[in-house]
Amino acid sequence: MVKKHKSKTELEAEIKLLKKYNFAEAISGVLQTIARWTGGVLIAYFGYRTVQALAGQVTLADIGLRFLADVKVSEAVAWLFGGSGLVLAARQRKLRRDTVERLEGRIRELEKASDPRRTSSRLTPRGETRPEDSQ
């Protein structure tokens, strides 16, 4: 049988437990905030120390910064789009070849079913020209 009403001692125990839970949750929130701010301060501090250690010295970083300062924005955008276009093209090529390889067996079966005398193009399973044919 399910009790509908709690006794006074049960209610007091539940209140005490909820207070402890809320206290622990508040402490946890404060500790998380402290950890975030401590991490940010440490990153800023070590960044400052890095710059301080390199101040007045000619380094590879200095040469890189001078190069970046000389590059025009339009050139940088052109290099960015050109490079990303090459990466995208290489990725698309790989995906297309993977798809051809995955579908190759089924396509061959369907072609043979429609025309049993059909001859093969003798491409590789990835749809590429055979090495001996490209010479």
N, C-alpha and C positions, 0 to 999 in steps of 0.2 A: 504494500500500500504506500502511496506517495504522500509525503507530508506537504501540506500547503503553507504552513506557517513555521517559521524558525523560532526557537526559544531565544530569550534575551542573551544567554551565554553564547549561543551559536552566532547571533548577530554581532556581539562584542568581539568574538574571536575573528569573525570575517572582517570587521572594520579594522582590527589590529593588523591582520594580514594585508589588507589593501593599503594601509598606511605604510607598511614596510615595503611593499611593492612599489608604491609611488615614490618613496624616498630613494630606493635603489635605482629607479628609472631616472630620477632627477640627477643623481650622482653620475650615472652613466652618461647622460647628456652633457654634463659639465666636463667630464673626462674626454669625451669625443671632441668637444670644442677646443679644449686645451691641446689635444693632440694635433688637430688641424692647424691651429695657430702656431704651435711649436714647429711643425713641419715647414710652414711658410716662412717663419723667421729663420730657420736653419738654411733653407734654400737661398734666401736673400743674403744671409751672412756669408755662406760659402761662395756665392757669386761675387760678393764684394771682395772677399779675400783673393779670389782668382784674378780679378781686375787689378787689385793692389799689387799682387806678385808680378804681374806682367807690365806694370806701368813703366814707361820709359825704355822698354826693350823692343827690339825688332824681332818679331816672331813670325811663324807661319800664319798665325791668326791675324797679325797686322797686315801681312801681304794679302790675305784673303779679304779683309775688310776694305783695303784700297781697291782691289779688283771689283768688289761689289759696288763700291762708290762710283767707279768709272762706268759701270754697265748702265745703259739707258733702260728705262722701264719698258719701252717697246721691244727692245732686243730680248729682255728677260722674258717677257710674255711670249714672244715668238719661240724662244727656246723651250719654254714650258709647254706650249701647245704642240710643238714639233715632237718633243720627247714623249709626251703623253700619247700622242697619236701613234708613234711607233710601238709603244707598250700595248696600246689597245689593239693595234693590228696584229701583233704577235699573239696576243691572247685569243682574239677571234679566230685566227688561223688554227691554233691548237684545238679550240672548241669545235670548229667545223670538222677537223680531221677525226676527233674523238667521236663525233656524231656519225660520221660516215662509217667508221669502224663498228660502232654499235649497231647500226642499221643494215650493214652490208649483207649479213646472212639472210635476213628476212627479204630484202630486196631481190637477192639472187633467186630465192625460192619462188617469189611471185613472178619474176621474169621467166623462169623455167616453166612455171605452170601455164603462162599465157602463150609461150612459144618454146616447145621442147628442143627445137633445132637451133636455138639462139646460141651464139658463140660468146665467149668471154672477152672483155676488153683487156684483160690481163693486167689490170691495175693492181696495186697492192691493196690489202684490206683497209688501209687508211685513205684510199683514193689517190695515191701518189703514183707517178710514173715509175716503172721498174728501173733500177739503176742501169741495167744492160741496154735498155731502150733509149736512154738519154745521152748516149755517147755519140 
